[in-house]
Amino acid sequence: LVAHLGIVLAQSGLRTTIVDANLREPKQRQIFAIGNQIDTWSVLTSPQDGELVPGVVVRDNLTVIPAGVPHGSPYRLLSSLQFASILKRVGEDSDVVLIDVPPAPAYSDAMRVASNCDAIILVGRVDVTSKDDLLASSDMVAQVNVQLLGIVLEH
């Protein structure tokens, strides 16, 4: 869903960046057939103060920062000041920043990342995500004081 939404927003003329912050099961590198040029993990562990956050331009108005393979705790990494700083810098260079995270009920990573966002969209899978999981995720969103734009169910 993140990839499709990113493509549509970019096609509408918005400078869009996708950050793959799903360090547990990254998907954006495969979806966009991106090599190993750069990834979220290496950006976070080797920040370059004052420099633009590198990403891979995959089409007009669409840049992707794919996830890498973490050598430590994804939660701790996504809770770091470096990650918040990177999101801020990416946001300054983009009209829209989309962040792909692991499932909220299964991992606290999602809510930690959400605390750095203006708004979120919860995504569930038909016949996989339970109503209770969606309600629990919605409650978590309220606790981190982030605007919930909506809930999307995908096949």
C-alpha positions as CSV (number, residue, x, y, z in Angstrom):
1,L,0.0,0.0,0.0
2,V,2.8,2.4,0.8
3,A,4.4,1.9,-2.5
4,H,1.2,2.4,-4.4
5,L,0.3,5.5,-2.5
6,G,3.8,6.9,-3.0
7,I,3.5,6.4,-6.8
8,V,0.1,8.1,-7.0
9,L,1.2,11.0,-4.9
10,A,4.4,11.4,-7.0
11,Q,2.4,11.2,-10.2
12,S,0.2,14.1,-8.9
13,G,3.3,16.3,-8.7
14,L,4.0,16.0,-5.0
15,R,7.7,15.4,-4.0
16,T,7.3,12.1,-2.2
17,T,9.7,10.1,-0.1
18,I,9.1,6.6,1.1
19,V,11.2,5.6,4.2
20,D,11.2,1.8,4.8
21,A,11.4,1.7,8.6
22,N,10.2,-1.9,8.7
23,L,13.6,-3.2,9.7
24,R,12.1,-6.6,10.6
25,E,10.6,-7.4,7.2
26,P,11.6,-4.8,4.7
27,K,9.7,-4.7,1.4
28,Q,10.4,-1.5,-0.4
29,R,13.8,-2.5,-1.9
30,Q,12.2,-5.5,-3.5
31,I,9.0,-3.7,-4.7
32,F,11.1,-1.0,-6.4
33,A,14.0,-3.3,-7.5
34,I,16.5,-1.2,-5.7
35,G,20.1,-2.4,-5.3
36,N,22.2,-2.0,-2.2
37,Q,23.2,1.7,-2.7
38,I,21.8,3.0,0.6
39,D,19.4,2.0,3.3
40,T,17.8,3.3,6.5
41,W,20.1,1.3,8.7
42,S,23.3,2.7,7.2
43,V,21.9,6.2,7.2
44,L,21.0,5.9,10.9
45,T,24.3,4.4,11.9
46,S,26.5,6.8,9.9
47,P,24.6,10.1,10.0
48,Q,26.2,13.0,8.1
49,D,25.3,16.2,9.9
50,G,24.0,18.9,7.6
51,E,23.9,16.7,4.5
52,L,20.8,15.6,2.7
53,V,19.5,12.2,3.6
54,P,20.4,10.0,0.6
55,G,17.7,8.0,-1.1
56,V,17.2,6.3,-4.4
57,V,15.1,8.2,-7.0
58,V,12.9,5.5,-8.5
59,R,10.7,7.8,-10.7
60,D,9.8,11.5,-11.1
61,N,9.0,13.0,-7.7
62,L,9.5,9.7,-5.9
63,T,12.5,8.8,-3.7
64,V,12.8,5.7,-1.6
65,I,15.1,5.0,1.4
66,P,15.0,1.2,1.6
67,A,15.5,-0.6,4.9
68,G,18.7,-2.5,5.6
69,V,19.4,-5.3,7.9
70,P,19.9,-4.1,11.5
71,H,22.7,-5.3,13.7
72,G,20.9,-4.5,16.9
73,S,17.5,-3.6,18.2
74,P,15.2,-2.1,15.5
75,Y,13.1,-0.4,18.3
76,R,16.1,1.3,19.8
77,L,17.3,2.5,16.4
78,L,13.8,3.8,15.5
79,S,13.6,5.5,18.9
80,S,16.9,7.3,18.4
81,L,17.3,11.1,18.0
82,Q,19.1,10.3,14.7
83,F,15.9,8.8,13.3
84,A,13.8,11.7,14.4
85,S,16.4,14.1,12.8
86,I,16.4,12.1,9.5
87,L,12.6,12.3,9.3
88,K,12.8,16.0,9.9
89,R,15.4,16.5,7.1
90,V,13.5,14.3,4.7
91,G,10.3,16.2,5.5
92,E,12.0,19.5,4.7
93,D,12.9,18.2,1.2
94,S,9.5,16.4,0.5
95,D,5.9,17.4,0.2
96,V,4.9,14.0,1.6
97,V,6.8,11.4,3.6
98,L,5.4,7.9,3.8
99,I,6.9,5.5,6.3
100,D,6.5,1.8,6.1
101,V,6.6,0.1,9.5
102,P,6.0,-3.4,10.9
103,P,2.5,-4.4,12.2
104,A,1.5,-2.2,15.2
105,P,0.1,-5.0,17.4
106,A,3.1,-7.2,16.9
107,Y,5.9,-4.7,17.4
108,S,6.1,-1.4,19.3
109,D,8.3,0.0,16.5
110,A,5.2,1.3,14.6
111,M,4.0,3.4,17.5
112,R,7.5,4.7,18.2
113,V,7.8,5.9,14.6
114,A,4.2,7.3,14.7
115,S,5.2,9.6,17.5
116,N,7.4,11.4,14.9
117,C,4.6,11.8,12.4
118,D,1.9,14.3,11.7
119,A,-0.7,11.7,10.8
120,I,-1.0,7.9,10.1
121,I,-3.1,5.5,8.2
122,L,-3.6,2.1,9.7
123,V,-3.4,-0.8,7.3
124,G,-4.9,-4.2,7.9
125,R,-5.2,-7.4,5.8
126,V,-8.6,-9.0,5.0
127,D,-8.8,-12.4,6.7
128,V,-5.6,-11.7,8.6
129,T,-6.0,-8.7,10.8
130,S,-8.7,-9.0,13.5
131,K,-11.1,-6.3,14.5
132,D,-9.5,-6.4,18.0
133,D,-6.0,-5.8,16.5
134,L,-7.4,-2.8,14.6
135,L,-9.1,-1.4,17.7
136,A,-5.9,-1.9,19.7
137,S,-3.8,-0.2,17.1
138,S,-6.3,2.7,17.0
139,D,-6.0,3.0,20.8
140,M,-2.2,3.1,20.5
141,V,-2.4,5.9,18.0
142,A,-4.6,7.9,20.4
143,Q,-2.0,7.4,23.1
144,V,0.9,8.8,21.0
145,N,-1.4,11.8,20.1
146,V,-1.2,11.4,16.3
147,Q,-4.0,12.1,13.9
148,L,-5.5,8.9,12.5
149,L,-6.5,9.6,8.9
150,G,-8.2,6.3,8.5
151,I,-8.1,2.5,8.3
152,V,-7.5,0.6,5.1
153,L,-8.1,-3.1,4.5
154,E,-6.1,-4.7,1.7
155,H,-6.1,-8.1,0.2
